[in-house]
Every structure is written in structure tokens, then in C-alpha cells.
């Protein structure tokens, strides 16, 4: 499980697959505790070099694809996000753009909490 730092305004997590692989999608999950945490929206960058990563394109191939997850009812359910472009990549970076937290008066900041699996072959 990954959790962003409370003061990080641009959180991300990156995976090194160790070699080039065809990346076909991702399973993401939040977590249910006293509060519910989930990454509601995120973008993905991929590439062969860590210093040269590119956003996955949207379905029209024009802009950057934003993946949207419904977290309100079941934040800990696994959600499949399929990559239509199926890039060859060694590095996969997840950049949350919107994080969900149910109300808990003891917590003052919203954290991005994520469990994930990168899918590919």
C-alpha cells in the first residue's frame, strides 16, 4: 500500500518493471478504515527510460488520459483500468489528480492512498 505525504501537492508513485514489457492496464484499490481513502482520478506516464516518460493518450489520441474510479461506495474494491495504447515500458508512473477521503473529524488533510497492480505481458 502506498500513501502520499500529507503536504505533497503533486504526489506520484513509480514502478520499475526491470525490463521492457507491454503494459495492458492496472488494478487499483483504496482502503476502508475509520475513513475511506481512494485515488479517484489519476494519469499514467510510461517509458523505457526513467528520465523520458510520457502520459498515456486519451482514447482519441489527442490529450492525456485521465482514469476515473468511483470510490464513494466501495473504496477497497479492485477497479480495472485498461490501457488502450498498450505501451512498451520499463517504467510506469501513477500521478493521482484527485483523491477521495470520507469525513473523519480527527483528520485534517486528504491523503492519496493506493494499492495497485500493473498488468501486462
N, C-alpha and C positions, 0 to 999 in steps of 0.2 A: 504494500500500500504506500502511496506517495501522498504527501501533504505539502502544500506550498507554505512558504513563510508568511506569517500574518501581515507583514509590511511590504511584501512583494507585489507590485502593481502589474508586472508583466511575467507571471510565472510560466515555467515550461519544464518538461522532463524529456530526456533524450535517451534512446536505446541504441547501442552499437551491436548490430547483429553478427559481427565478426567477419562477415564476407557479404558479397552482393547476393541478394535474394529478391525474388519477385514478391512484393508486398500486396496482398489482396484485400486487407481490411483490418479491423480492430474490434475487440470486445472491450467495452468499458463498463465499470460499475462504480457506484458511490458506496456509501456506508450508512447504516442505520445505527445510531447510538442514542443518547438523550436528545440529540438533534439529528437531522438528516443532512448529509453532505453529498454533493454530487457535482460533477462538471456538466453543466447544461449545454454549453456550446464550446467547441474547440476547432482549431485549424491544425493541419498536419503538414510538416515540412519533411521532405525526404532527400536523400542524395548519396552519392558514393564517397564524397569527401565531407568531413565534419565542417569544413570551412566554406562549403558550397552547397547549401541546402535550398530547396525550392518548395513553395507551397503547392499542394495538390490542387489541380484546376477544378473549377466547378463543372457541372455536367455539360455546360455549353462550351467549355474550354476557354472562356473569356476571363473570368476572375478567379479569386481564391475560394475554394470550397470550405464552407462552414458546416460542420456536423452538429446536429441538434439532437439532444437527448431529453426525454420527458422525465424529470426527476421527482415531480411532486408526490406521486403516489407510492412508487417503489424505487427509491434511490439505490437499493442494493441489488436490483435485478440486472443481469448482464444484458447489454444492448450491443447489437452488431452494427457496425458502420462499415459499409463496403466501399472500397476504393475502385472507382470505375476506370481510372487511368492505369492501374496495376503497375506502378513504377518498379524498376530495378533499383534497389537501395541497400546500403550498408547501415546508414543512419536514419532513424525515424524520430522526429521531434514532435511532441504534442504541446500545443500552446492553448491553454484554456482562455476563452474570451468572455465567458460568463459562468459563474459558479453559484450553486444553489445551497442555501442553508435554511432549514426550518427555524422557526423562532425559538430561542433559548435565552432568557434574560441574563444568564450568567456569562454569556459570550458577547463580546463587543465587535469582533471582526469576522468577516466571512473568509473562510479558508477554502482553497480548492483541494478536494480530497478525491483521489482516483486510484482505482485498481484497474489494470488493463492487461491485455494480451495482444501482441502483434501477430496477425495471421499472414501466412504466405507459404511459399514452397521454394 
